[in-house]
């Protein structure tokens, strides 16, 4: 059996390792545009010079040699699913019996002014993005970051470490709008401002014109304010990397459409990670890669972690953990608890926990993932919800089946 995996990110590497564990005789080929295996979560440490290309590697040393995996370093041109062949831009033709697409996602550069043609505007999604940012940062002092999500703040953190003047513009009224509520986000804003960052919140970039040198040196906002800059980093979302799938017959919606077994609509073709448009976080990508590998090898394993997003945030020593959906909707019940060092927020709907946010002490957080995943009804408990532990109940592990022990 010959397995081909496109992409060497979390999903692809995990899938390859699982396939080798299942079958020590199979042929495995990995193809990627990346020249180095790297953690995209750590790209800001490359910008800050805390790590280099090799130390961003999250795979075992000599991973490809130890697992007898051939690695072709070339972008993908297209796929012929009828012939079961993958074609690279370097002229390689790679046949497969089973194919996994794990190409991840690319930064989205919005059509704001001349953002898409200026030579000093970058996304931050791949190592080559970080390399380009690092190079231009040597000659840049004033840097504008568009977007204050995790990627934007990662970039800000890395550049602040290098002593750069960093300004962040965000459309939402608070930073980290997809991860945190305004109260928890304010704590990080204070820390970034203390480190020298400036914020423009509740406004958007509107005008940005290239000068004769091909660069944008000033960006105006819809509030009428403007900021001078030497470089711009756009962290305004991503799009699944599916450009090479035209005429492949593989169905794409928000990402590549997959079933519960990570299989696409085309026989013997699977997808995992950000390209599949599911929860775009590291642990989930690994689980998707493993699930896909098991099923490619003839197994029958479902991917069951679509229920919740899980984000861990750590800037300047302040740690937050967000599980599930903490955005309040009509009819939800919100519970909060706070002291000098910790903040906790739980959102419940019809007595069941939708999501929880922990800031400060995030120990013993496994209980919350269990409660959310199993849709446990908390409406009749007679105890402070934030004091719950596994000792309070036990169950079969099946959805919704439990017995209170309090």
VEXDREN-2710 file (C-alpha; in Angstrom, 1 decimal):
% VEXDREN-2710
k/r/px/py/pz
1/UNK/0.0/0.0/0.0
2/UNK/1.3/3.4/-0.9
3/UNK/0.2/6.4/1.2
4/UNK/0.8/10.0/0.1
5/UNK/0.4/12.9/2.5
6/UNK/0.4/16.5/1.3
7/UNK/1.6/18.7/4.2
8/UNK/4.1/18.4/7.0
9/UNK/2.1/20.2/9.7
10/UNK/0.5/18.8/12.8
11/UNK/-2.1/16.7/10.9
12/UNK/0.3/15.4/8.3
13/UNK/3.1/14.4/10.6
14/UNK/0.7/12.7/13.1
15/UNK/-0.9/10.8/10.3
16/UNK/2.4/9.6/8.9
17/UNK/3.5/8.4/12.3
18/UNK/0.3/6.6/12.9
19/UNK/0.4/4.9/9.5
20/UNK/3.9/3.7/10.2
21/UNK/2.8/2.3/13.6
22/UNK/-0.1/0.5/11.9
23/UNK/2.0/-0.9/9.0
24/UNK/5.7/-1.1/9.1
25/UNK/5.9/-2.3/5.5
26/UNK/3.8/0.3/3.7
27/UNK/5.3/3.0/1.5
28/UNK/4.8/6.6/2.8
29/UNK/5.5/9.7/0.7
30/UNK/5.1/13.2/2.1
31/UNK/5.0/16.3/-0.1
32/UNK/5.2/19.9/1.1
33/UNK/6.0/23.4/0.1
34/UNK/7.7/23.8/3.4
35/UNK/11.4/23.1/3.5
36/UNK/11.4/22.7/7.3
37/UNK/8.9/21.0/9.6
38/UNK/7.8/23.7/12.0
39/UNK/5.2/24.7/14.5
40/UNK/3.2/27.7/13.3
41/UNK/2.3/28.4/16.9
42/UNK/6.0/29.2/17.5
43/UNK/6.6/31.5/14.5
44/UNK/6.7/34.6/16.8
45/UNK/9.7/33.1/18.5
46/UNK/11.5/33.0/15.2
47/UNK/10.7/36.7/14.8
48/UNK/12.0/37.5/18.3
49/UNK/15.2/35.4/17.5
50/UNK/14.4/33.0/20.4
51/UNK/14.4/30.1/17.9
52/UNK/15.7/29.3/14.4
53/UNK/14.4/27.1/11.6
54/UNK/15.7/23.9/13.2
55/UNK/14.4/24.6/16.7
56/UNK/10.9/25.2/15.4
57/UNK/10.7/21.5/14.5
58/UNK/8.1/19.6/16.5
59/UNK/8.8/16.2/15.0
60/UNK/11.3/13.7/16.4
61/UNK/14.9/14.1/15.2
62/UNK/15.5/12.2/12.0
63/UNK/11.7/11.6/11.8
64/UNK/11.7/10.8/8.1
65/UNK/14.7/8.5/8.2
66/UNK/13.5/6.6/11.3
67/UNK/10.1/6.1/9.7
68/UNK/11.3/5.3/6.2
69/UNK/9.3/8.2/4.8
70/UNK/10.2/9.9/1.5
71/UNK/9.9/13.7/1.7
72/UNK/9.4/15.7/-1.5
73/UNK/9.9/19.4/-0.9
74/UNK/7.8/21.1/-3.6
75/UNK/4.5/22.9/-4.0
76/UNK/1.6/21.0/-5.4
77/UNK/0.5/21.8/-9.0
78/UNK/-2.7/19.7/-9.1
79/UNK/-4.2/16.3/-8.4
80/UNK/-5.8/13.8/-10.8
81/UNK/-8.1/11.7/-8.7
82/UNK/-9.0/9.5/-11.6
83/UNK/-5.4/8.4/-12.2
84/UNK/-4.7/8.7/-8.5
85/UNK/-1.6/10.9/-9.2
86/UNK/-0.3/14.1/-7.5
87/UNK/1.8/16.6/-9.6
88/UNK/4.3/19.0/-8.1
89/UNK/5.4/22.3/-9.6
90/UNK/8.9/20.8/-9.9
91/UNK/7.7/18.2/-12.3
92/UNK/7.2/15.2/-9.9
93/UNK/4.4/12.7/-10.6
94/UNK/3.5/10.8/-7.4
95/UNK/1.1/7.9/-7.6
96/UNK/-1.0/6.9/-4.5
97/UNK/-3.3/4.3/-3.2
98/UNK/-4.6/6.5/-0.4
99/UNK/-4.1/10.2/-0.2
100/UNK/-4.3/12.6/2.7
101/UNK/-4.5/16.4/2.1
102/UNK/-3.2/18.3/5.1
103/UNK/-2.0/21.5/3.5
104/UNK/-3.3/23.8/6.2
105/UNK/-4.4/27.4/5.5
106/UNK/-2.9/30.6/4.1
107/UNK/-3.2/34.1/5.5
108/UNK/-6.0/36.3/4.1
109/UNK/-4.9/39.7/3.0
110/UNK/-8.0/41.9/2.6
111/UNK/-8.4/44.2/-0.3
112/UNK/-7.6/47.3/1.7
113/UNK/-6.0/50.0/-0.4
114/UNK/-2.7/48.6/-1.8
115/UNK/-2.3/45.9/0.9
116/UNK/-2.2/43.1/-1.7
117/UNK/0.6/44.6/-3.9
118/UNK/2.8/46.4/-1.4
119/UNK/6.2/44.8/-0.7
120/UNK/6.1/45.5/3.0
121/UNK/2.8/43.8/3.8
122/UNK/2.9/40.3/5.2
123/UNK/0.7/37.6/6.6
124/UNK/2.0/35.3/9.4
125/UNK/1.1/31.7/8.7
126/UNK/4.2/29.9/7.4
127/UNK/7.9/29.9/8.1
128/UNK/8.6/31.8/4.9
129/UNK/6.2/34.5/6.2
130/UNK/8.3/34.7/9.4
131/UNK/11.5/34.7/7.5
132/UNK/10.3/37.7/5.3
133/UNK/9.1/39.6/8.4
134/UNK/12.3/38.9/10.2
135/UNK/14.4/40.3/7.3
136/UNK/12.3/43.5/6.9
137/UNK/12.2/44.0/10.7
138/UNK/16.0/44.6/10.6
139/UNK/15.3/47.9/8.7
140/UNK/11.9/48.7/10.3
141/UNK/11.1/50.5/13.5
142/UNK/7.4/51.3/13.3
143/UNK/5.2/48.3/12.6
144/UNK/1.4/48.1/12.2
145/UNK/-0.4/44.9/12.9
146/UNK/-3.9/44.6/11.5
147/UNK/-5.9/42.2/13.8
148/UNK/-5.6/41.4/17.5
149/UNK/-6.3/37.7/17.5
150/UNK/-3.7/35.1/18.6
151/UNK/-1.6/35.5/15.4
152/UNK/-1.6/39.3/15.6
153/UNK/-0.6/39.3/19.2
154/UNK/2.0/36.6/18.6
155/UNK/3.6/38.9/16.0
156/UNK/3.3/41.9/18.3
157/UNK/4.9/40.0/21.2
158/UNK/7.9/38.8/19.0
159/UNK/8.5/42.3/17.6
160/UNK/8.2/44.0/21.0
161/UNK/10.9/41.6/22.2
162/UNK/13.1/43.1/19.5
163/UNK/12.4/46.7/20.7
164/UNK/10.2/47.7/17.8
165/UNK/7.4/50.3/18.0
166/UNK/4.2/48.2/17.6
167/UNK/0.7/49.5/16.8
168/UNK/-2.3/47.2/16.6
169/UNK/-5.6/48.0/15.0
170/UNK/-8.7/45.9/15.6
171/UNK/-12.3/46.2/14.3
172/UNK/-13.8/44.8/17.5
173/UNK/-14.1/46.9/20.7
174/UNK/-11.6/44.6/22.5
175/UNK/-8.6/42.4/21.6
176/UNK/-8.7/38.6/21.2
177/UNK/-12.4/38.9/20.2
178/UNK/-12.7/35.3/19.0
179/UNK/-11.0/33.8/22.1
180/UNK/-12.0/35.9/25.1
181/UNK/-14.7/38.2/26.5
182/UNK/-13.8/41.9/27.0
183/UNK/-13.1/41.5/30.7
184/UNK/-10.4/38.8/30.3
185/UNK/-9.0/40.5/27.1
186/UNK/-8.5/43.8/29.0
187/UNK/-5.9/42.1/31.2
188/UNK/-3.8/41.2/28.2
189/UNK/-4.2/44.7/26.7
190/UNK/-2.8/46.2/29.9
191/UNK/0.3/43.9/29.7
192/UNK/0.9/44.7/26.0
193/UNK/0.6/48.4/26.6
194/UNK/3.0/48.1/29.5
195/UNK/5.5/46.5/27.1
196/UNK/5.0/49.5/24.7
197/UNK/2.2/48.5/22.3
198/UNK/-0.4/50.9/21.1
199/UNK/-4.0/49.9/20.3
200/UNK/-6.7/51.4/18.0
201/UNK/-9.9/49.5/18.8
202/UNK/-13.3/49.6/17.2
203/UNK/-11.9/50.8/13.9
204/UNK/-10.6/49.4/10.6
205/UNK/-7.9/50.1/8.1
206/UNK/-9.4/52.0/5.2
207/UNK/-6.7/53.8/3.1
208/UNK/-3.2/52.5/2.3
209/UNK/-1.4/53.8/-0.7
210/UNK/1.9/52.5/-2.2
211/UNK/4.6/55.0/-2.6
212/UNK/7.2/55.1/-5.4
213/UNK/9.3/52.5/-3.5
214/UNK/6.5/50.0/-3.6
215/UNK/5.8/50.3/0.1
216/UNK/3.0/51.6/2.3
217/UNK/4.2/54.2/4.8
218/UNK/0.9/55.3/6.3
219/UNK/-2.5/53.7/6.9
220/UNK/-5.7/55.6/7.6
221/UNK/-8.6/54.3/9.6
222/UNK/-12.3/54.8/9.2
223/UNK/-12.2/57.0/12.3
224/UNK/-10.1/59.6/10.5
225/UNK/-6.9/58.7/12.4
226/UNK/-3.8/57.4/10.7
227/UNK/-0.5/55.7/11.6
228/UNK/2.9/55.9/10.0
229/UNK/4.6/52.5/9.5
230/UNK/7.6/50.9/7.9
231/UNK/6.0/47.4/7.8
232/UNK/2.5/45.9/8.0
233/UNK/1.5/42.5/9.3
234/UNK/-2.1/41.4/8.5
235/UNK/-3.7/38.9/10.9
236/UNK/-7.2/39.1/9.6
237/UNK/-8.0/35.5/9.2
238/UNK/-7.0/32.6/7.0
239/UNK/-8.3/30.6/4.0
240/UNK/-7.9/26.8/3.5
241/UNK/-5.0/26.0/1.1
242/UNK/-7.0/24.4/-1.7
243/UNK/-5.9/26.3/-4.8
244/UNK/-4.5/23.2/-6.4
245/UNK/-7.8/21.3/-6.1
246/UNK/-9.4/22.8/-9.2
247/UNK/-10.9/20.1/-11.4
248/UNK/-9.9/17.4/-8.9
249/UNK/-13.5/16.6/-8.1
250/UNK/-12.9/17.1/-4.4
251/UNK/-15.7/19.0/-2.8
252/UNK/-14.7/22.2/-1.1
253/UNK/-17.0/24.4/1.0
254/UNK/-15.6/26.4/3.9
255/UNK/-12.7/23.9/3.6
256/UNK/-12.4/20.5/2.1
257/UNK/-15.7/18.7/3.0
258/UNK/-15.1/15.5/5.0
259/UNK/-17.3/13.0/6.8
260/UNK/-16.9/11.7/10.4
261/UNK/-14.1/9.5/9.2
262/UNK/-12.1/12.4/7.6
263/UNK/-12.9/11.0/4.1
264/UNK/-13.7/13.4/1.2
265/UNK/-16.4/12.8/-1.4
266/UNK/-13.7/11.1/-3.6
267/UNK/-12.7/7.5/-2.9
268/UNK/-9.4/7.0/-1.2
269/UNK/-8.9/10.7/-0.5
270/UNK/-8.9/12.2/3.0
271/UNK/-8.3/15.6/4.5
272/UNK/-7.3/16.8/8.0
273/UNK/-6.2/19.9/9.8
274/UNK/-7.0/23.5/8.9
275/UNK/-7.6/22.6/5.2
276/UNK/-10.7/20.6/6.4
277/UNK/-12.2/23.8/7.9
278/UNK/-12.8/22.1/11.3
279/UNK/-11.5/23.4/14.6
280/UNK/-8.2/25.0/13.7
281/UNK/-6.2/24.3/16.8
282/UNK/-3.1/22.1/17.2
283/UNK/-4.5/19.2/19.3
284/UNK/-7.5/18.9/17.1
285/UNK/-5.4/18.8/13.9
286/UNK/-3.3/16.0/15.4
287/UNK/-6.5/14.0/16.3
288/UNK/-7.8/14.6/12.8
289/UNK/-4.5/13.3/11.3
290/UNK/-4.6/10.2/13.5
291/UNK/-8.2/9.5/12.7
292/UNK/-7.6/9.9/9.0
293/UNK/-4.6/7.5/9.1
294/UNK/-6.5/4.8/11.0
295/UNK/-9.3/4.9/8.3
296/UNK/-6.9/5.1/5.4
297/UNK/-5.4/1.9/6.7
298/UNK/-8.8/0.2/6.8
299/UNK/-10.0/1.1/10.2
300/UNK/-13.4/2.6/11.2
301/UNK/-12.7/5.4/13.6
302/UNK/-14.9/8.6/14.0
303/UNK/-13.5/12.0/14.7
304/UNK/-15.6/13.3/17.6
305/UNK/-14.0/16.5/18.7
306/UNK/-16.0/18.9/16.6
307/UNK/-17.9/19.9/19.7
308/UNK/-15.6/22.6/21.1
309/UNK/-12.7/24.8/20.5
310/UNK/-9.9/24.8/23.0
311/UNK/-7.4/27.6/23.2
312/UNK/-4.6/28.2/25.6
313/UNK/-3.2/31.7/25.7
314/UNK/0.0/32.8/27.5
315/UNK/1.4/36.3/27.2
316/UNK/3.8/37.8/29.7
317/UNK/3.1/34.9/32.1
318/UNK/-0.7/35.3/32.2
319/UNK/-2.4/32.1/31.2
320/UNK/-5.9/31.6/29.9
321/UNK/-7.8/28.6/28.8
322/UNK/-11.0/28.7/26.8
323/UNK/-13.1/25.6/26.2
324/UNK/-16.2/25.5/24.1
325/UNK/-18.2/28.6/23.2
326/UNK/-18.0/31.5/25.8
327/UNK/-20.0/33.9/23.7
328/UNK/-23.3/34.8/25.4
329/UNK/-26.5/34.4/23.4
330/UNK/-30.1/35.2/24.3
331/UNK/-31.4/32.7/26.9
332/UNK/-27.9/31.8/28.2
333/UNK/-26.9/31.8/31.8
334/UNK/-23.6/33.4/32.6
335/UNK/-21.7/32.7/35.9
336/UNK/-18.5/34.6/36.9
337/UNK/-16.1/34.4/39.7
338/UNK/-13.0/36.6/40.3
339/UNK/-10.3/37.2/42.9
340/UNK/-7.0/39.0/42.8
341/UNK/-5.3/36.3/40.7
342/UNK/-8.0/34.4/38.9
343/UNK/-11.1/35.0/36.7
344/UNK/-13.6/32.3/35.7
345/UNK/-16.6/32.6/33.4
346/UNK/-19.1/29.8/32.5
347/UNK/-21.8/30.0/29.9
348/UNK/-24.7/27.6/30.2
349/UNK/-27.7/26.9/27.9
350/UNK/-30.7/24.9/29.2
351/UNK/-28.6/23.8/32.2
352/UNK/-25.7/22.5/30.1
353/UNK/-22.3/24.0/29.9
354/UNK/-21.5/25.6/26.5
355/UNK/-18.1/27.0/27.4
356/UNK/-15.8/28.0/30.2
357/UNK/-13.0/30.6/30.4
358/UNK/-10.3/30.2/33.1
359/UNK/-7.7/33.0/33.5
360/UNK/-4.8/32.6/36.0
361/UNK/-5.0/29.1/37.5
362/UNK/-6.0/26.7/34.8
363/UNK/-5.2/23.5/36.7
364/UNK/-7.8/20.7/36.8
365/UNK/-9.4/21.9/33.6
366/UNK/-10.0/18.4/32.3
367/UNK/-13.3/18.3/34.2
368/UNK/-14.7/21.0/32.0
369/UNK/-13.9/19.3/28.8
370/UNK/-15.6/16.2/30.1
371/UNK/-18.7/18.1/31.1
372/UNK/-19.0/19.9/27.8
373/UNK/-18.3/16.8/25.7
374/UNK/-20.8/14.7/27.5
375/UNK/-23.5/17.4/27.7
376/UNK/-24.0/16.9/31.4
377/UNK/-27.0/18.7/32.9
378/UNK/-25.8/21.0/35.7
379/UNK/-29.1/22.6/36.5
380/UNK/-29.9/20.6/39.6
381/UNK/-26.5/20.7/41.3
382/UNK/-26.4/22.3/44.7
383/UNK/-22.7/23.4/44.6
384/UNK/-20.6/26.2/43.3
385/UNK/-20.1/25.2/39.6
386/UNK/-16.5/26.4/39.7
387/UNK/-15.7/24.0/42.5
388/UNK/-16.7/20.9/40.6
389/UNK/-14.2/18.0/40.2
390/UNK/-14.3/14.4/38.9
391/UNK/-14.9/13.3/42.5
392/UNK/-18.4/14.9/42.3
393/UNK/-19.7/12.3/39.9
394/UNK/-18.9/9.3/37.9
395/UNK/-20.3/7.7/34.7
396/UNK/-19.9/5.4/31.8
397/UNK/-18.2/7.9/29.6
398/UNK/-21.1/7.8/27.2
399/UNK/-22.7/11.0/26.2
400/UNK/-25.0/12.3/29.0
401/UNK/-24.8/9.2/31.2
402/UNK/-23.5/10.0/34.7
403/UNK/-24.4/9.7/38.4
404/UNK/-23.9/12.6/40.8
405/UNK/-21.8/11.8/43.8
406/UNK/-22.6/15.0/45.8
END
